[in-house]
C-alpha cells in the first residue's frame, strides 16, 4: 500500500534522475504515462504503474515506489531454480 507520510516523497522532476540511463533521462511525459497508463510486463501479463500522488498541483512519487515499480517490471513467472 502507498502511504505518503511513511515514504521518502520526491517530485517527478527529481525522479527523472533516478531513472537516468547513461546521459539520458526519461521525459516528464514518459513519467506521467508510467503513473497513469503504466507499462505492460509481458512475462506476467500485467500492467505495472508507478505509484504517485498529486498534491498542490505537483505530482509526487517516492523512492520506495520506484523500487517497487522496477521490481514489478522485472518479475517473471519462473524463478532461477525452475530454469
GUDO-467992 format. One record per residue (C-alpha): residue number from 1; x, y, z; residue in three letters. Coordinates in steps of 0.25 Angstrom, whole numbers, plus 5000, padded with zeros to 4 digits. Layout:
BEGIN
  num    c1    c2    c3  residuo
  NUM     X     Y     Z      ala
...
END
This chain:
BEGIN
  num    c1    c2    c3  residuo
    1  5000  5000  5000      unk
    2  5005  5014  4997      unk
    3  5005  5022  5010      unk
    4  5011  5036  5006      unk
    5  5015  5040  5020      unk
    6  5023  5028  5022      unk
    7  5031  5029  5010      unk
    8  5042  5038  5004      unk
    9  5034  5047  4995      unk
   10  5040  5053  4982      unk
   11  5035  5061  4971      unk
   12  5034  5054  4957      unk
   13  5045  5064  4952      unk
   14  5054  5059  4963      unk
   15  5050  5045  4960      unk
   16  5056  5047  4946      unk
   17  5070  5046  4951      unk
   18  5067  5033  4958      unk
   19  5063  5027  4944      unk
   20  5075  5032  4937      unk
   21  5082  5023  4928      unk
   22  5095  5028  4923      unk
   23  5094  5042  4920      unk
   24  5079  5041  4916      unk
   25  5067  5043  4926      unk
   26  5052  5039  4923      unk
   27  5044  5051  4919      unk
   28  5033  5057  4928      unk
   29  5023  5052  4918      unk
   30  5028  5038  4920      unk
   31  5028  5038  4935      unk
   32  5013  5044  4935      unk
   33  5010  5032  4925      unk
   34  5016  5022  4935      unk
   35  5008  5028  4946      unk
   36  4995  5028  4938      unk
   37  4995  5017  4928      unk
   38  5007  5009  4933      unk
   39  5016  4999  4925      unk
   40  5012  4985  4921      unk
   41  5020  4973  4927      unk
   42  5019  4963  4916      unk
   43  5025  4952  4925      unk
   44  5014  4953  4936      unk
   45  5003  4959  4926      unk
   46  5000  4970  4936      unk
   47  5000  4985  4935      unk
   48  5010  4992  4944      unk
   49  5008  5006  4949      unk
   50  5018  5016  4956      unk
   51  5010  5020  4969      unk
   52  5009  5035  4970      unk
   53  5000  5045  4977      unk
   54  4996  5059  4973      unk
   55  4997  5070  4984      unk
   56  4997  5085  4982      unk
   57  4998  5084  4967      unk
   58  5010  5075  4967      unk
   59  5011  5060  4965      unk
   60  5020  5053  4975      unk
   61  5025  5039  4975      unk
   62  5035  5032  4985      unk
   63  5048  5025  4984      unk
   64  5041  5013  4990      unk
   65  5030  5013  4979      unk
   66  5041  5014  4969      unk
   67  5047  5002  4975      unk
   68  5034  4994  4974      unk
   69  5032  4999  4960      unk
   70  5045  4993  4955      unk
   71  5043  4980  4963      unk
   72  5029  4978  4957      unk
   73  5035  4981  4943      unk
   74  5046  4971  4945      unk
   75  5037  4960  4951      unk
   76  5035  4947  4943      unk
   77  5028  4934  4944      unk
   78  5039  4925  4947      unk
   79  5050  4926  4957      unk
   80  5065  4923  4955      unk
   81  5062  4909  4962      unk
   82  5052  4906  4951      unk
   83  5061  4909  4939      unk
END
